[in-house]
């Protein structure tokens, strides 16, 4: 892990990190630096690979030199310890484990990583629970208020292999969501570009916009109730809040989604979505 420095630093990539995405590498190395700032550094060209500008999704290779600008970072030892209750909850949430993977049933309300206003996320807690989980990395992410299956890699080889499968779209992600209203049976797919936006209040959210990135989600009705519909959602792309925003865009927001659904708090406390 890098420490606070007033000098530009260069990191040479070894076999351990070959094939990893630049953003994931930076998030692990730059402990204490908010994710939003890391992405800004990459977009502005302050982080470079072999003296060239790069994108967050750029893959690292053995021998690459990554330029890191001067940064002020959280010092070692400041990361909170997980509470006994959280430790027990995570240990009981294990669905599968082998030498390479740890699969958890993530509870709703728990962020998968630290960020703005969040000092300890699931992955930071997991690394402190058992020695063999010390190098754990998220293979993918789930929204804070989404429950369901979360895959964690216990070593870098597993992470690179699994991320390659996600990129090749050989992994099928399925989510169950309870939405407001009677979802039309003929509405099987939403293809609407999504854009991340920073509001004047400082809140970050996602909206449908022609300036956004291509985003597509497939839907199927599983069950109907008097005022809500249970859906299966299969994202074909992996945008932030994709399912939530696409449901809102269709006019059938996820039940309990206070960020994207009007009056959702009157019906349920948390968004009713599960992976």
C-alpha positions as CSV (number, residue, x, y, z in Angstrom):
1,X,0.0,0.0,0.0
2,X,1.3,3.4,-0.9
3,X,1.7,6.2,1.7
4,X,1.3,9.9,1.7
5,X,3.9,11.6,-0.5
6,X,4.6,14.9,-2.1
7,X,6.5,13.2,-5.0
8,X,5.3,11.5,-8.1
9,X,5.7,7.7,-7.7
10,X,6.0,4.9,-10.2
11,X,4.9,1.4,-9.6
12,X,6.2,-1.4,-11.9
13,X,3.6,-4.2,-12.4
14,X,4.6,-7.7,-11.4
15,X,3.0,-11.0,-12.4
16,X,0.8,-10.8,-9.3
17,X,-1.2,-7.8,-10.8
18,X,-0.9,-8.7,-14.5
19,X,-4.4,-8.6,-16.2
20,X,-6.0,-6.5,-13.4
21,X,-8.0,-3.4,-14.3
22,X,-6.3,-0.1,-13.5
23,X,-9.1,1.1,-11.3
24,X,-9.2,-2.0,-9.2
25,X,-5.4,-1.9,-8.8
26,X,-5.5,1.8,-7.7
27,X,-8.4,1.2,-5.3
28,X,-6.4,-1.4,-3.5
29,X,-3.1,0.5,-3.5
30,X,-4.4,3.9,-2.6
31,X,-6.1,3.1,0.7
32,X,-7.8,6.2,2.1
33,X,-8.3,7.9,-1.2
34,X,-12.0,8.2,-2.1
35,X,-13.0,6.2,-5.2
36,X,-14.4,9.4,-6.8
37,X,-11.1,11.0,-6.6
38,X,-9.3,8.0,-8.0
39,X,-11.5,8.1,-11.1
40,X,-10.9,11.8,-11.5
41,X,-7.2,11.3,-11.4
42,X,-7.5,8.7,-14.2
43,X,-9.8,10.9,-16.3
44,X,-7.5,13.9,-15.9
45,X,-4.4,11.9,-17.0
46,X,-2.7,12.3,-13.6
47,X,-2.4,8.5,-13.4
48,X,-0.7,7.1,-16.5
49,X,0.5,3.7,-17.8
50,X,3.9,3.8,-19.5
51,X,3.6,7.6,-19.8
52,X,0.4,7.4,-21.7
53,X,-3.2,8.3,-20.6
54,X,-5.3,5.3,-19.6
55,X,-8.9,4.4,-18.8
56,X,-10.2,2.9,-15.6
57,X,-10.8,-0.4,-17.4
58,X,-7.3,-0.5,-18.9
59,X,-5.6,-3.9,-18.2
60,X,-2.2,-4.0,-16.6
61,X,0.6,-6.1,-17.9
62,X,3.9,-7.3,-16.5
63,X,6.5,-4.6,-16.7
64,X,4.0,-1.7,-17.0
65,X,5.0,1.4,-15.1
66,X,2.0,3.1,-13.4
67,X,2.5,6.8,-12.6
68,X,0.9,7.9,-9.3
69,X,0.7,11.7,-8.6
70,X,1.4,13.2,-5.1
71,X,-1.4,12.2,-2.7
72,X,-2.5,12.5,0.9
73,X,-3.7,9.2,2.1
74,X,-5.1,7.6,5.2
75,X,-2.3,6.2,7.3
76,X,-2.1,2.5,8.2
77,X,-4.0,1.5,11.4
78,X,-6.9,3.9,11.0
79,X,-9.2,1.3,9.4
80,X,-11.9,0.4,12.0
81,X,-12.2,-3.2,13.2
82,X,-15.4,-5.1,12.3
83,X,-17.7,-5.5,15.3
84,X,-18.4,-9.0,16.7
85,X,-21.9,-8.8,15.3
86,X,-20.6,-8.0,11.8
87,X,-18.0,-10.8,12.0
88,X,-20.6,-13.3,13.0
89,X,-23.0,-12.1,10.3
90,X,-20.4,-12.4,7.6
91,X,-19.2,-15.9,8.7
92,X,-22.8,-17.1,8.7
93,X,-23.4,-15.6,5.3
94,X,-20.8,-17.9,3.6
95,X,-22.5,-19.9,0.8
96,X,-19.4,-21.5,-0.7
97,X,-15.6,-21.4,-0.2
98,X,-12.6,-23.1,-1.8
99,X,-9.0,-22.2,-2.3
100,X,-9.8,-19.4,-4.8
101,X,-13.3,-18.1,-4.1
102,X,-15.5,-16.9,-1.2
103,X,-19.2,-16.6,-2.0
104,X,-21.4,-14.7,0.5
105,X,-25.1,-13.9,0.8
106,X,-24.6,-10.1,1.2
107,X,-27.3,-8.5,3.5
108,X,-29.1,-5.4,2.4
109,X,-27.8,-2.2,4.0
110,X,-24.1,-3.2,4.0
111,X,-21.8,-1.4,1.5
112,X,-19.4,-3.7,-0.3
113,X,-16.5,-1.2,0.1
114,X,-15.6,2.0,2.0
115,X,-16.4,5.3,0.4
116,X,-17.9,8.7,1.2
117,X,-19.3,8.5,4.7
118,X,-18.5,4.8,4.9
119,X,-15.4,3.9,7.0
120,X,-15.7,0.1,6.7
121,X,-17.2,-1.9,3.9
122,X,-17.8,-5.6,3.5
123,X,-14.5,-6.3,1.8
124,X,-12.5,-4.4,4.4
125,X,-14.2,-6.3,7.1
126,X,-13.7,-9.7,5.4
127,X,-9.9,-9.1,5.1
128,X,-9.7,-8.8,8.9
129,X,-11.8,-11.8,9.9
130,X,-9.6,-14.8,8.8
131,X,-5.9,-15.0,7.7
132,X,-6.8,-16.8,4.5
133,X,-9.2,-13.9,3.6
134,X,-6.5,-11.2,4.0
135,X,-5.9,-10.7,0.3
136,X,-9.6,-10.9,-0.7
137,X,-10.8,-8.8,-3.6
138,X,-14.3,-8.1,-4.9
139,X,-15.0,-9.9,-8.2
140,X,-18.0,-7.6,-8.7
141,X,-20.2,-5.2,-6.7
142,X,-23.7,-5.0,-5.4
143,X,-25.5,-1.8,-4.4
144,X,-25.5,-1.1,-0.7
145,X,-29.2,-1.7,-0.3
146,X,-29.2,-4.9,-2.6
147,X,-29.0,-8.3,-1.0
148,X,-27.8,-11.5,-2.6
149,X,-24.9,-13.5,-3.9
150,X,-21.5,-11.7,-3.8
151,X,-18.4,-13.4,-5.2
152,X,-15.0,-12.6,-3.6
153,X,-11.6,-13.8,-4.9
154,X,-9.0,-15.0,-2.4
155,X,-6.1,-14.5,-4.8
156,X,-5.1,-12.4,-7.8
157,X,-5.1,-15.3,-10.3
158,X,-8.8,-16.0,-9.4
159,X,-9.7,-12.4,-9.7
160,X,-8.1,-12.0,-13.1
161,X,-9.8,-15.2,-14.4
162,X,-13.2,-14.3,-13.1
163,X,-13.0,-10.7,-14.4
164,X,-12.1,-12.1,-17.8
165,X,-15.3,-14.2,-17.7
166,X,-17.4,-11.1,-16.8
167,X,-15.8,-9.2,-19.7
168,X,-16.5,-12.0,-22.1
169,X,-20.1,-12.2,-20.8
170,X,-19.9,-15.9,-20.0
171,X,-21.3,-15.1,-16.5
172,X,-25.1,-14.6,-16.3
173,X,-26.2,-12.2,-13.6
174,X,-29.9,-12.5,-12.4
175,X,-31.6,-10.2,-10.0
176,X,-35.1,-10.4,-8.5
177,X,-36.8,-7.1,-8.0
178,X,-40.2,-6.1,-6.6
179,X,-41.5,-3.1,-8.5
180,X,-44.4,-0.8,-8.1
181,X,-47.4,-1.3,-10.4
182,X,-48.4,-3.9,-13.0
183,X,-45.3,-4.4,-15.2
184,X,-46.4,-5.0,-18.9
185,X,-45.8,-8.5,-20.0
186,X,-44.6,-7.3,-23.4
187,X,-41.8,-5.1,-21.8
188,X,-39.0,-7.6,-22.1
189,X,-36.0,-5.3,-22.6
190,X,-34.9,-1.7,-21.8
191,X,-32.1,-0.3,-23.9
192,X,-31.4,3.2,-22.6
193,X,-28.0,4.9,-22.1
194,X,-27.1,5.8,-18.5
195,X,-25.1,8.8,-17.3
196,X,-23.7,9.4,-13.8
197,X,-24.5,12.9,-12.5
198,X,-23.4,15.0,-9.6
199,X,-26.3,17.1,-8.3
200,X,-25.8,20.6,-6.9
201,X,-26.4,19.2,-3.4
202,X,-23.4,16.9,-3.9
203,X,-25.5,13.8,-4.2
204,X,-24.5,11.4,-7.0
205,X,-27.1,9.7,-9.1
206,X,-27.7,8.1,-12.5
207,X,-30.1,9.1,-15.2
208,X,-31.1,8.1,-18.7
209,X,-29.4,10.4,-21.1
210,X,-28.3,10.3,-24.8
211,X,-24.9,11.4,-23.5
212,X,-24.6,8.3,-21.3
213,X,-23.0,4.9,-21.8
214,X,-25.0,2.1,-23.6
215,X,-27.0,0.2,-21.1
216,X,-29.4,-2.7,-21.6
217,X,-31.4,-4.9,-19.2
218,X,-33.7,-7.8,-20.0
219,X,-36.8,-8.4,-17.8
220,X,-39.2,-11.3,-17.2
221,X,-42.3,-11.3,-14.9
222,X,-42.1,-13.9,-12.2
223,X,-45.3,-13.2,-10.2
224,X,-48.0,-10.5,-10.0
225,X,-49.6,-9.1,-6.9
226,X,-52.3,-6.5,-6.3
227,X,-50.1,-3.5,-6.6
228,X,-46.6,-4.8,-7.3
229,X,-44.8,-7.1,-9.7
230,X,-41.9,-9.5,-9.0
231,X,-39.4,-9.4,-11.8
232,X,-36.3,-11.2,-12.9
233,X,-33.8,-8.7,-14.3
234,X,-30.7,-9.7,-16.3
235,X,-28.3,-6.8,-17.0
236,X,-26.5,-7.1,-20.3
237,X,-24.2,-4.2,-19.3
238,X,-22.8,-3.3,-15.9
239,X,-23.6,0.3,-15.2
240,X,-24.1,1.8,-11.7
241,X,-27.7,1.5,-10.5
242,X,-28.6,0.1,-13.9
243,X,-31.6,-2.0,-12.9
244,X,-32.9,0.6,-10.5
245,X,-32.8,3.4,-13.1
246,X,-34.2,1.3,-15.9
247,X,-37.2,0.3,-13.8
248,X,-37.7,4.0,-12.9
249,X,-37.4,4.9,-16.6
250,X,-40.1,2.3,-17.5
251,X,-42.4,3.9,-14.9
252,X,-42.3,1.0,-12.5
253,X,-39.7,1.9,-9.8
254,X,-38.3,-0.7,-7.4
255,X,-40.3,-0.8,-4.2
256,X,-38.6,1.0,-1.4
257,X,-36.0,2.8,-3.6
258,X,-35.9,6.2,-1.9
259,X,-33.3,7.4,-4.4
260,X,-35.2,6.7,-7.6
261,X,-38.8,6.0,-6.6
262,X,-41.3,8.6,-5.5
263,X,-43.0,7.9,-2.2
264,X,-41.1,4.6,-1.9
265,X,-40.5,5.1,1.8
266,X,-44.2,4.8,2.5
267,X,-44.2,1.2,1.3
268,X,-40.9,-0.4,2.3
269,X,-37.7,0.6,4.1
270,X,-35.1,-0.7,1.6
271,X,-35.1,-1.3,-2.2
272,X,-36.5,-4.7,-2.8
273,X,-33.8,-6.1,-5.0
274,X,-31.8,-9.3,-4.7
275,X,-29.0,-10.8,-6.7
